[in-house]
């Protein structure tokens, strides 16, 4: 995974609270250490994550008018919607 020192990357706002170490961007799937993910952070305020931040697998995402859920097939983690109820 490159020169990652194993420190959690939660300070960038992209890591799930209970996940192991976030290595990949949950929106674009690119490693967090490569590129600028400012646009990804902004988009994640309005849309669900598409990639698991730990293993980069596409997540199973279900979107309804009021909320969304995202689950990694490998880790079984579920991310709940950050949208406020309408």
C-alpha positions in Angstrom: 0.0 0.0 0.0 2.9 2.3 -0.4 4.7 4.3 2.3 1.7 4.3 4.7 2.9 4.3 8.3 -0.2 2.7 9.6 -1.5 5.8 11.4 -5.3 6.4 11.1 -6.4 8.8 8.5 -9.5 9.9 10.2 -8.4 13.5 10.4 -9.2 14.0 6.8 -12.9 13.4 7.5 -13.2 10.5 5.1 -12.8 7.6 7.5 -15.7 5.8 9.0 -15.8 6.0 12.8 -15.4 2.3 13.6 -13.5 1.2 10.5 -9.9 0.1 10.6 -7.5 2.4 8.8 -9.0 4.3 5.8 -6.6 4.0 2.9 -8.9 4.8 -0.1 -11.3 7.6 -0.8 -14.9 6.4 -0.3 -16.1 8.4 -3.2 -13.5 7.9 -6.0 -11.6 4.8 -4.8 -8.2 6.4 -5.3 -5.7 6.0 -2.5 -5.9 9.0 -0.1 -2.2 9.7 -0.3 -2.6 10.4 -4.1 -4.2 13.5 -5.3 -6.5 16.1 -3.8 -9.8 14.8 -2.4 -11.3 18.2 -1.6 -14.1 17.7 -4.2 -14.7 14.2 -2.9 -15.2 15.5 0.7 -17.7 18.1 -0.6 -19.6 15.5 -2.6 -19.8 13.1 0.3 -21.8 15.6 2.2 -24.6 15.1 -0.4 -24.2 11.6 -1.7 -23.3 8.2 -0.2 -19.8 6.6 -0.4 -19.3 4.3 -3.3 -16.0 2.5 -2.3 -14.9 0.9 1.0 -12.2 3.1 2.5 -10.4 0.0 3.8 -10.3 -2.4 0.8 -11.5 -0.3 -2.2 -14.3 -2.7 -3.1 -17.5 -1.2 -4.5 -20.0 -0.9 -1.8 -23.6 -2.1 -1.9 -25.5 1.2 -1.8 -29.3 1.7 -1.4 -30.7 5.2 -1.8 -34.3 6.1 -0.8 -35.9 9.5 -0.8 -35.2 10.0 2.9 -31.8 8.2 3.5 -29.2 5.8 2.3 -27.1 2.9 3.5 -23.8 1.6 2.2 -22.3 -1.8 3.0 -18.9 -3.4 2.2 -19.4 -7.0 1.0 -16.0 -7.9 2.5 -16.2 -6.2 5.8 -19.9 -6.2 6.4 -19.7 -2.6 7.7 -22.8 -0.4 7.2 -22.6 3.3 6.9 -25.8 5.1 7.7 -27.1 8.2 6.0 -25.9 11.6 7.0 -29.0 13.3 5.5 -31.3 14.9 8.0 -34.9 13.5 7.9 -37.1 15.5 5.6 
